[in-house]
Amino acid sequence: MQVRAVGEAGAEGGAPAVARAGESGRRRSRLLWWRLASIVLFCGAWEIAGRIPINLAFPTFSATVMGFLAMAADGSLLKAYLNTLAPLVIGVAISAVLGVGLGLWMGFRRTVEWLGAPVFVVLQAAPMAALIPLVTFVYGIGLTAKTLAVIMLALPVIVLNCYKAVRNVNPSLVAMCRSFLGTPRQEVLKIVIPEASPVIFAGLRLGVGAGFVGVVLAELLITPTGIGDLITYHRAVADYAEMYAVIASIILFSALTLAVLQHIETSLFRPEKRAS
């Protein structure tokens, strides 16, 4: 009798959980359909605008897709991406290591904060497109200049997010660690960094997005190579479908990269979002 009562209680307790899981699945399915519908509407509007046409230099969506397939088939798109990804990966890696280190240092040391925070705030607000030609003047038009362009845009974002993450750690957690006689090392490794890690990773994700902007600006302003070369060339010869295909491909590639990073962030650091 008692066993049956426990079983019935367990079944009653499990029913709401099953209902919540089903509702969550239906909500995700609706969200997916709405996203697909928005993509279809966007592509349809693009096709109609190209057929009107709103501008002679504005191709239809179907022509843009054909241009993308043609460049993918002849290998020019893959070759351009290989050239573009080299400074992007190097610049983002350097920015991630330096940015997290400097951000944590600024968050832990007031003196470093006073010296470093104004510099990175100015760098984040500065018009980098106007500063990139100065990099070219000093370092030429090679890989170094394009990598520095990526770092100039990505580093301030990562540093400031890491710094703010450390500064906004819950003070009660730090006080609890100290009340249990935790060492400064334990305070940093067990409390501050785990608590700040979601914002730190979000800063890394934003830094990657800024890195994409930096590498495209570098290839358009420093030297026409990679993706920038394809955009410049097809614009010069009036192959507007191919030009729009290259632009759309870099936007799509960056969006997919950031979506993957956001999924990793949610899986590792944000269980409340994962549960919903």
Secondary structure by P-SEA (a helix, b strand, c coil): caaaaaaaaaaaaaaaaaaaaaaaaaaaaaaaaaaaaaaaaaaaaaaaaaaaccccccccaaaaaaaaaaaaaaaaaaaaaaaaaaaaaaaaaaaaaaaaaaaaaaaacaaaaaacaaaaaaaaacccccaaaaaaacccccaaaaaaaaaaacaaaaaaaaaaaaaaccaaaaaaaaaacccaaaaaaccccccaaaaaaaaaaaaaaaaaaaaaaaaacccccaaaaaaaaaaaacaaaaaaaaaaaaaaaaaaaaaaaaaaaaaccccccccc
